[in-house]
């Protein structure tokens, strides 16, 4: 099913590249029938939304990432989940996630985008708590659900403000908003709407101060971490800000705040990765840091840089998570292993396989750029793994 989606998406993108406008919009029907209301300037507008989809270069990149990376991770999951209970439930959740994620990136208005936004949040909650018999997993799912509701509430307020100011919530509303800025560059309605939408992005993309749910989300199966909490869903906030470039270009104060929050998150999360023992939590904080770099690029107006980094990050971070999944507790880990970067007895010859994959296998000591000889201590290897994650977070920062 996901492979079919990827092939159809690839065909649509190839066809789109042959068009002059590089944009195609399809409106199926009027989804929310109009209710008249008065806008802030005293005019009369109709509250309504279409069930419509937009394919342009930005959504084309996202569609290929979601379906391409999603297909590979689905193939990986067939073997990874083969001996787990709830096998069919897992793939049901994963396919439902792909459906909602495609709806999010293809929607031609904020209302339909919000349907996909909430849908991927639901799937994230279900998959984080997939092992619901574990209290830590169910608590992590609840934490992700509650923290994201803060951002979603701000998203709704921003969307309603767009309706109140412009009378519509379709993408590309620069003309409707251009007359509503504050005097002398002050804080006007576009700034307020942009900041509210950005709060929603901080929740979904795990930025300061709403980042706390993502490290705990590693309680879910590793393919979930690779697809949802590294490659696709957590980039939804980045996509939404990039999609709202018309709005943010009218709000330079908001763009400054986006850049500052992104920069602070990038540094803060990368430093926190150095203190972790669980390899998946190391990668989770690295993901938060990379998302911070993307938002930093968006905040300085380098939208293409942010989208390019989103594209590359989806691949290398998914591979890092899948590499960590090689040390499946019921498969390849030797007996006596703890579920993190330490082992019982502190024997350096029995590090979990996930640490070897990140820091460089001992048999090929220079493959990862880290000289891990047989005589190295366990602490040296753990430091190497953390250093590799920190370099991953810092070396991919956008450059002019």
N, C-alpha and C positions, 0 to 999 in steps of 0.2 A: 504493500500500500504506500509506504513512504517512498520507495523506489519509483513507483508510478508518479507520485507527486513531484519528485525531483526531475524526472524526464519531461513531464508536462511544463514544469517551471522553466527548465532549460530551453524548451521549444518556444515558450512565450517570450523569454528574454531575447532569444535570437531574432524572433520576429519583431520585437520592439526595437532592436538595434537597427532594423532596416527602415524604420519610419522616420519621417522628417522631424516630427515634434518630440520624439523620444518619450512620449507620454500617452497612456491610454486609460480612459475612465469608463467604467461600466456601472450604470445605476439600474438595479433590478426593479425596485419599487420603493414607494414612500413607506418607511418603516414606522416612524412616529408621526401620526397625523398632526397637523399644525394646531397649536393653541395660541391665539393672539395675546400679546403682552406688550407693555410699554417699555421702550429702551430708555437708557439713562439720558439721552438727549431729547426725550419727549416724543420720539417717533413710535410708530406701531410696527411691530415685527411678529413673525409667526414662529413659535417654537416647534421645530420639526427636525427630522433626520431621515436621510435616505439609507437604504441598504445598498450601498455602493462601494465599489472597489477601484483603486487607483494603482496602476503599474507604471512606474517611472524609474530612472536609474537608482534612486535610493531604495525603493521597495524591491527592485530587482536584486540588488545585492543581498538584502535581508532574506528574500525568498530562497535564493540559492544556498545561503548559509544554513537556514533552518532545515530545508529538505536534504541537502547534501550531507552535512554533518549529522543530521538526525538519522539518515539511512545507515551510515557507517556505525553509529552507536547502537542502533537497533540490531544490526548484525552481531556486534560484540555482545549485546545483552542476551542473545539466544543461548550462548554458552555460559555466560556469567550467571544467569538466573535459572539454569537448567535444573538445579537441585533445590531450589528455594520453593517454599510454599507460596501460593498466590501468583503463580506464573502468568496465568491469563489475566488476572487483575492488574498486574504490573504493565503488561503490554496494552491493556485497555486504557490505563492512565496515560501512558506515553503517547499513544496515538491521539488521545483527546487533547493532550498538550500541543502536539504539532498542529492540530486543527485550529485551536485558539490562537496560537502564535502566528499562523498564517493570516488569520482574521485581523490580528493586531497590526501587522505590517502592511496589509493591503487595504485597510479601511480608508475611505476618502473623507472621513469626518471624525471629530473627536468622540462623538457618542458611540459610534460603532467600534472605534479604537478602544474605548473604555470597556466594551463587552469582551473583546479579546484580552485586554489588560486584566480584568477580573478573572477570566477563564484560566489564564496561565497561572494566576495566583492560586486558584483553587487546585489545579493540578499539582503545583508545587507543594501545597499543604498536604495533599493526599500522598505524594511520593516521599516527602520528608518523613512522614509518619507511617511509611509502608510497613515497617516492622513495629506495628502498634503495640505488640506485647511487651516491648521494651519501654520503660517509663521515659528514658532519655530521648527516645525517638518521638514519642507522643508529645513530650514537653517541647521539643524543638519545633515540631509542626505547629503547635499552638503559638509559640513565640513568633515564628515567621508570619503567621496569620494576623496576629495582633499588631505587630510593628508595621506591617504593610498597610493595615487599615488607616494608620495615621497619614501616610502618604496618599492613600486613595481618597481620603476625605478632602485633602487639599486639592487633589486633582479635580474632584467634583466641583469645588468652589471656583477654581480657575475656569473650568468649562462653563459654568453658569455665568461667570463674569463676562466671558466672551460673548455669550448670548445677550446679556444685558447691554453690552457696549456696541457690538457689531450686528446683533440680530441674527447671527449665524455662528456655527461652529465647524465649518468646513476648513480643510487645510488651505493655506494660502489666502489669508484674510488681511493682507497688508493694507490694501486700499481702504477697507472698512475701518481699520484701526488707526490709520495715519493721522486722523484729526483729533485723536483723543489722548495725546501725550500731555504731560504736565508742563507748566509754563517754565521757560528757561531751562529745559532739561530736567525738571523736577520729577517727582514720583507721580506718574499718571496711571491711568487704567492699564495700559500695556505692561508697565513694570509690575503692577500688582498681579495681573493675570499670569505673566511669565514666572514670577516668583512662586505663585501657587502651583503652577504646573511643575516647576523645578522641585518643589517639596515632594510631589508625587514621584518624580524621577529619583530623588535621594532614597526613597523607600524601596522602590523596585530594583535600583542599581546599587543598593547597599553603601551609600555614602554617609559621611558624618552628618548628623548624629544617629542615623537610622541604619547603621551597618551591622548591628549586633546579631541580627538573625542569620546572616549568611554563614559564619563559621559553624554555628550549631546545626545548620542544614546538612552538614556532612553526615548526619546520622542516617540519611537515606542510602539506598544502594549506590555504588560508585557510578554506574551509567547515568543515574539521575544527576549526580554532581557534575558529570561531564557535559551532558546536554543542556540541562535547565540552569544549573547554578554556576556555569562557566561560559558556555558558548552562546546561549540564546536568550533565555528569559531575563537574566540580569542585565543584558544589554538593551532591554526594552526602554529603559529610561533614557539611555543615550540616543536611541532611535527617535524617541518622542521629542527630545530637545532639538535634534537635527531636523526633524520634520517640521518643527515649529520655528524654523529659522526666520520666517517673515515676522513673527511676533517678537522674537528675541532681538532682531536687528533694530526694532523700534524701542528697545529697552536696554540701553547700554549699562545702566546701573545693575540690572539683573544679570547681564553677561559677566560683569565684574565679579558678582557674588558666585556665579557658576564656576568661574575660573579659580577663585580663591578656595572654595570648598573642594574642588577637584584636586588642586595642588596639595592642600592639607591632608586630604584622604590618602593620596598616593604615597606621601612620605610616612604618615602615621601607620597605615596598614602594612607597608613593607617592613617597617621596624618591628611591628608586632609578629610578623612571620618568623623573625629570628628567635623568638622565645617559645615556639611551639614544638611539641614532640610528635603529635599525630601528623602524619604526612599530608592527610587530606585537609587538615586545618591550616597547614603551611600553604598549600595551594589555594585554599579559600581566601586567606588574607592577601595572597599574591593577586587573586582575581579582583578583590576590592581595590587594590592599588592600581591595577591596570585600568579599571573603570574610572578611577580618579584621573588618570592621564587622558582618557577619552573626553571626560567632561572639561578638563583643563583646555584641551584643544577647542572644544565647542565654545568655551567662554571667551577665547581670544579671537573667535571668528573663523578658525581653521576647520570648517565643517568637514571638508574632504579628508583631512588628516585623521579626524576622529573616526570617520566611517572606515577608512582604510585600516586603522589599527583595530577597530572592531572586527573586521573581516579576518585579519591575520591572527588575532587573539583567539577567535573561535576555534581555529584549528590547533594551534600549539597548546592551548590550555586544555582542550578536550583530550589531546594525546597524553598530556601529563597526568590527567585524572585517570584515564584508562590504564596508563602505566602503573599508577598506584594500585589499581584494582587487580593487578597480576598477583598481588599478595593476598588473595581471597582467603579468609580464615579457615574455610572448609576445604580449600583446594591445595594451594602450593606452600603455605606457611608451615614450617616444621613445628612439631609439637613443642609446647612451652612458650610460644611467642605471645607477647603482649600485643594489643591492638594498636600500637604506636611505635615510635622510633626507638624504644628501649626493649631489651630482651631480659628474660629471667636469667640470672647468673651473669649478666653483663658480658656475654661472650661476643666479641666483635666478628667472629666468623659466621654468626647466625643472625645477621641483620635481616629484617624483613625485606622481601624482594622490592617493595615500593621504594625504599630508601636507595637501593642500588640503582634503580632506574632513573631517579632524579639526580643523584650525585655522580653517577658514572660507575659501571660495574667494575669490581676488583680485577676481573680477568683482563679488562681493557682499561687500565687505570687512567690513560690520558684522553679517552673518548669524550669525557664530560669536562675536560679542562681542569680536573681536580686530581691531584696525585695521591690516589688512595692505594697505598701499598699494603701488603699483608700484615706488616708490623704496626700499622696505624691503630690507634685506640678507638674504642667505640665513640668516645666524645669527639674525636677528630672527624669521624664520619658524620655524626649528627651535625656538627658545625658546618661541614661541607654541604650537606643537604640544605641547611638553612641559608647558607651563603648563595647556593645556586638559586633558591627561590627569590632571594633579595636581588640578585643580578637580573633575574627574569623580570622583576617588577621595575627595576631602574633602567635597564638597557633599552627598553622599548618605548621610552618617552618620546613624544613627538618632537621633531626637529625641523627647522626651516629648510 
